[in-house]
Amino acid sequence: MNRELWLLRHAKSDWHLNVDDFERPLNRRGKRAARQMGVWMKQHQLVPDFVVSSPASRACETAEMICAALGLATQVIHRDKRLYEQGLAGLKAALAECPVQAERILLIGHNPALEALLIDLAGNVAMPDKDKLLPTAALARLIIFCEWNSLKAGCAELLSITYARNLHDAC
């Protein structure tokens, strides 16, 4: 069975507040981008079977806004500390514990770990942005050709990357 993994980098956070990195919330632009991405996902019938998010404030806010736009209760969001500053190994460990029956998983996290996971699973990916493969509020969709607990390099194919900044006309 082919599965889909959707990697969503959290939306733009507010650097002007004097708070710890973990507690940094979304800024106004980030909130708008998260809502736009959620609406776009709903329009394209991209509703996940399982949602896992970094517990950092900006990732949780992004996850909550996406779920609200999709009509999902925020209780479906599974917060996993391995998605915050634990790199590629942390992301793979969290995915390995996702339900076997989940066919579409939405993972909301941070760079550089999300980009590392994308490149690890799908191989070399053309860099569409000037300096980042996954800028804030970007959604990468991958087809996964194995079980969640056996993810390995090259086991996926990149379907698309969608950027919230390009959705202003779509929503």
N, C-alpha and C positions, 0 to 999 in steps of 0.2 A: 504494500500500500504506500503510495506517495503521500507525504505529509507536507504541510507548508509551515514555515517559520517566518514570522514577521518581526523584524528588528526595527524598533522605533527609538530613536534618540530623543531624550527628553526635550521639551521646548525651551526657549530662551529664558535664562534665569536673571534675577536681579542682582547685579554686582555692586549696586550702590548701597546696599544694606550692610551694616557691620555685624554679620552673623557668621557662624562657622559654616564651612563649605557644605556640610551635610544638611544644614537647616536652610540653605538658600532657596527662596521661593521663586516662582515664575514672575517675570515682569509682565507688563501689559501686552507687549508684542507676543510673548510666549503664550499667554492665555488665549489670545486670538488665534495663534497658529495651532494650538492644541485643539481648540474648538473646530477650526477649519478642517484639520486632518480627520477628526472624528466624524464630521458631516460627510466628508469625501468617502471615508471608509464605509459609512452606512449606504451612501448612494451606490457604491460599487459592491454591496453585499459582502463586505469583508468583516464578518463577525467571528471572532476567535472562539474556540472551544475552551481555551485556558489562557489566563492572563497572569504573567509574572512580572513584577516590577522591582526595581531597586527601592529600598526604603527611604532614600534621600528625598527631601521635601519636593524638589523640582520634578523628580520622576513620579512620585506619588500623585502630585497635582496633575501632571500630564495624563497619567493612567486614569484618574478619576474623570477628567474632562472627556477623554476618549470613550470611556465606558458610558458616561451620561449621554453622549451623542449617539451611541449605538443602542441605547435603551437597556443597558446592562446595569445591574446593581453594583455599587462599589465593593460589596462584600465578595465579589468574584475575584478581586485583585489579590494575588498572593505576593506578599512582600518577602523578598529573599535577600538577606544581607550579602550574599555572595555576588550580587550584581553591582555592589558598590566597592570599588577599589580592590577587587580580587582578580582582575584581568580575565584572560581567555579561559584559564582553568576553572575559575569561579563560575563563569557563564555556562560552560559545558557541564559542570557538576550540578548546577541548578536545573538545567534542561534534562539531565539524566534522570531526575526525580519527577519529571512531569508525567501526568497520567498516560499510560500506554494507549488508551482509547482516544486521546486528544489528537485530532487530525490537523488543527490549525492553532498554533500557539503564537501569542503576541508577547514579545519580550521587550520591556521598556527599561532602558539603561543609559549608559554613559560611554563617551569616547575616552580613551582610545580602544577600550575593550570591545565595543560593538563592531568597530571597523576591523579589528583583529579577528573576531569571530566570522564576520562576513568573508574576509579574505581566506581564512583557514578553510571554511566549508565550501566556498564556491571557487577558490583559486584566484588568480589575478583578475581583478575587476578594473575596468577603465575608470579613471578618476574624472567624474563629470564636473566637479566643482574645482575652483582654483586651488584650494588647499585642503579640503576635507571631502572624503567620500560620503560621510553622513553628517552634514551640518545639523543644527538643532531642528527638531520636528521633522526629520526625514524618515521615511518608512521604506525599508528594503524588504522585498518579498522573495523568499527562496523556496524552491521545491527541495525536499529532503528525501533521499533515497534509502534511508535506514531508520531504525528505531531511535527514539530519543536518548536511550541509554547507550547507544553505540555510535554517537557522532564522531566522525573522523575527518581528517583533511580530505577535501575533494568529494565529499558525499552529497553535495548540493549543487543546484543550478540557480543562478540569480535570474528571477523573472523580471523584476523592475525595481527602480528606486523612485519614489515620489517625494517631492519637496513641498512642504507647506507654503513656502514663499511663492510657489507657482499656482496655488489653488485659489487665490483671491477671486478669480473670475468663475471658478467652478462651483463655488458655494453660494 
